[in-house]
Structures are given as structure tokens and as C-alpha cells.
Amino acid sequence: MAQQAYMTETDNGGSGPERRGPRLRRLMSRLTAGWRDDPRIWRRGLITAALAILLALVMVLHAQIPNRIGNLGSLSETFLPWFGVISVPLLLVVALIRRSATALIAVVLPTAVWFNLFGGLLGSNAGTGGDLTVATHNVNAENPDPSGTAREVAGSGADVLALEELTTAAVPTYEKALASTYKYHSVQGTVGLWSKYPLSASRPVDIKLGWTRAMRATVATPEGPVAVYVAHLPSVRVKLEAGFTARQRDKSADALGEALFDEKLTRKILLGDLNGTMNDRALNAVTAQMRSTQGASGSGFGFSWPASFPLARIDQIMVQGVEPVSSWSLPRTASDHLPIAARVKIPASATGS
């Protein structure tokens, strides 16, 4: 009797494979209820489908969006990755709620475009090895703990460290906190460079601002000299009446691009806050010459600002004549930006300028 009772209980209430099939079919039946034998699934959701197609066109043709009106082109390019991250799931949900086959098919288009543009950033391109670790951090002029911020970035293991938005009052604090880690340093205006290797030819770089927010120095690495630039391009603003105001930033980017082009050393590293993403056409004078370490060897998007909830990567490490190996974001400090770092390989074949 016990055996018979057990068998009856198992047959009626078990959860084996023989019962999973019907449950799955019932679930699928509920999900597709209202879709089968409903010719309206092709007529509903036409507006959603049109929006999906428009989104795909914006992502594909972002370079054609004019900057003449409120710098809309640069604004869209700054937040281009978010177009798909936010809009595609939203359109998908609307298509499902509307039970529109037309909209669902249309959503495939911006999804494919987004993955074509940014899908490679979802994985990791980081390698191993390398000769030099560099880092950069906009420390924020209003940083309440400059000493702690300095110790945290020094603990990253960077051989060369760039800091932006330095104030006259805070510079001695950073110098003192970094002295034990970095034997050499140079501060030019509101930017500075700290290095474990000797520095020479340190000087300001004119980016057409009227005061110094960029510099260059030669770092004598064991693999040979490398020109290291530190830059903090002007901030941009989003205003209802003026759009994306970035004229001064764009002018400074052009000047920085000229300085990099005129650099005599073939091995160059640019560190700093460029107040723009790699997609922003306004930075073409710089991005056309140099590679982003994040794009070449990073993991994910590497957003750096704002530190509380990063939405864009406006802090950059870019190289020319050296090979990116890995790139990453560092832990948050008291600044409103995240520090970022990269490991690079200096080609043995290039022994000088």
C-alpha cells in the first residue's frame, strides 16, 4: 500500500520532464494569446515601428546631424551609446504591449545597428604585458579631500600620472602626498604630470584659452623617450536656449590637435579631460591622429563622468606610436570624475624621435 500511495503521488504531482512540457506549452500559449489569428498584429504599432527606424537612422547617420543648430550633432554623439541602451528596450516593451508584429520586426533594425557600433565594447579586449602604466584624473577644483585623492590614485600603480583642475591652493597638498611615489613632477597652470621616470622639456601648450590648461613633457622611460601631453579642454553646457554650447571646447581641441601634429617625438600619449567622447566630431583634430586605449584594449564603455552615475567617457587616454594593452577605470575618489588608467607597450623598434 505504501508503494502504491507513493506511485500515485508521484504520477499526479511530480515535477519530472513529463510535466515540464505541458507547463511550458501553457506558458507560451498565454504569452502568444491575442497574437494568433489576429490580422491586426501587422497594422498595429506603426508609429512604434517608425520610431524604431528613425532611431536606427540617427545612429547610422549621426555624423550628418548638423551642428549649426545648438550643436545637436555633438550633443547626440556625446550620448550615442545610450540611444540604444534606453530606446531599444523601451520600443520593445511598447511593441509587446501593442502586440505588433510590425513594430517587433522594426525594433530589430536599431538593435542590429547598436550592436554593430558598440557591441565590441561589451566584451574585454584587454591583453597582458606592457611596459608603462599611465593614469589620469580630473581631481575637481572643489575636491574636499585632495590628500586622500592623491593617495588613492598613487595606489593605482601608475608610472605616469596626470592630474587636471588643480588649484593654486591645492597643488602643495598634491605634491606632498605624491612625493614618496613620484620622484619627478611638473605643474603647468591647472594641470600637472607626476612620473617615476625623469621628465624633461616640460612646458605649457597653448590651447587658445588665455590661461594654461594643457602641457607636454618628455618622459624618459626605460624603453626610450615618450612625449606625454596633459590637457583639460573647456567644459560644455547644455542650455535650453542655446543647445550644446561647446564653441570654446571645439577651438581648444583644434589647437591641441595642431600641437600633437607638430610633436617631434613619434611616441605620444595624451592624458586628460577632453570634455567630449570619442564619437564627438568636434574632437576630430585629436581623435584622427590617436587611438583610444579604452576602445582598443578596454572592457565595457569605461564611462568616467559623473562619478556618482557615469553617463559618458569624457576623460581619455590616447596614444600614437605605442600599443594599448589594457585600459580600465579606477575606484571613485572625492572628485566628480572617475580616474582612469591604461597599460601600454612601447615598441622596441622606436628608439627615439
Secondary structure, 3 states (H helix, E strand, C coil): CHHHHHHHHHHHHCCCHHHHHHHHHHHHHHHHCCCCCCHHHHCCCHHHHHHHHHHHHHHHCHHHCCCCCCCHHHHHHHCHHHHHHHHHHHHHHHHHHHCCHHHHHHHHHHHHHHHHHHHHHCCECCCCCCCEEEEEEECCCCCCCHHHHHHHHHCCCCCEEEEECCCCCCHHHHHHHHCCCCCEEEEECCEEEEECCCEEEEEECCCCCCCCCEEEEEEEECCEEEEEEEEECCCCEEECCCEEECHHHHHHHHHHHHHHHHCCCCCEEEEEECCCCCCCHHHHHHHCCCEEHHHHHEECCCCCECCCCCCECCEEEEEECCEEEEEEECCCCCCCCCCEEEEEECCCCCCCC
